[in-house]
């Protein structure tokens, strides 16, 4: 087993006092740092900031922020609006972009493909067919790589779009909230298709190897807590999760621990107990501005694996503020184990390069 695999498994095993993996959730600051000539396109960020490889091999095929359509909707410009253009994206949404730009800002989602059962059946459901042409074309190559990674001791993680994120991508964030009340049969039809596809892809992968982790990309929370009630989660999401996970457990080739991670922005604390009903033991990224405090969460849930939780605003507040937060969080979390410290989302461009460099040097104190 490689050294990175040993360190990664110490995290998953929740080993108290183990050195903490050095990682970052993401960056929104790199372009500005390049403009300020602190880094350039050739800069090795791993070497500069002391990041290390997490021994994680990801299995795809079940989406991320959008459903895994086969085929996807074709990208096309629907309307020229001068400085903007209305575009159909690969998830079938009508999206308003700056003309000629697709990244670096939050676009406006104008319309989503599913409005009722008819539009779901006609435009979407067939794109979720497990037997759609091309869906498993790369299976043998992907599984050869996955088996090699498993032989090196890497964590095998099946990632997938979670139920709430999936529904939101089909129906739209506001329209979805109405649909739970007005069209419950539509929600269940969508979730049945989600389960059918998710279960089939997992089954194909599990013919070759077992999973160490199932990762649900969910984004079900905002600053005030969950976007839907616990009762709605238990009615519209949990039965499908429970069935999928029961099937995955049954197909495992050994008795290894299957970790369940839920990734959600916002204040995740109110939903922790609900997701623990399906066996969740790992969560990220714990946004501090939304009310998440990883020290308090660790005290309440000592067995929960945690990634994230370092306040992006404090990174922008200077070295003294950074030092105070590191001293508050890091000794306790290292002692407890089961923690990967990162910014609670992408490092914002307001963070000064020299302050982030100071942050990274301090974090390296907890590597061993």
Secondary structure, DSSP 8 states (H G I E B T S, - for coil): --HHHHHHHHHHTT-TT-------S-BS-HHHHHHTTS--TT--HHHHHT-----EEEE-SS-SSS---SS----EEEEEETTEEEEE-TTS-EEEEETT--SSS--EEEE-S-SSHHHIIIIIGGGG-TT-TTTTTTHHHHHHHHHHHHHTT-EEEEEEE-HHHHHHHHH-HHHHHHHHHH-HHHHHHHHHHHHHHHHHHHHHHHTT---SEEEEE---EETTEESS-HHHHIIIIIHHHHHHHHHHHHH-SS----EEEEEE-S--GGGHHHHHTTT--EEEE--GGGT--HHHHHHH-TT-EEEE-B-HHHHTS-HHHHHHHHHHHHHHHHHH--EE--BSSSB-TTS-HHHHHHHHHHHGGG--
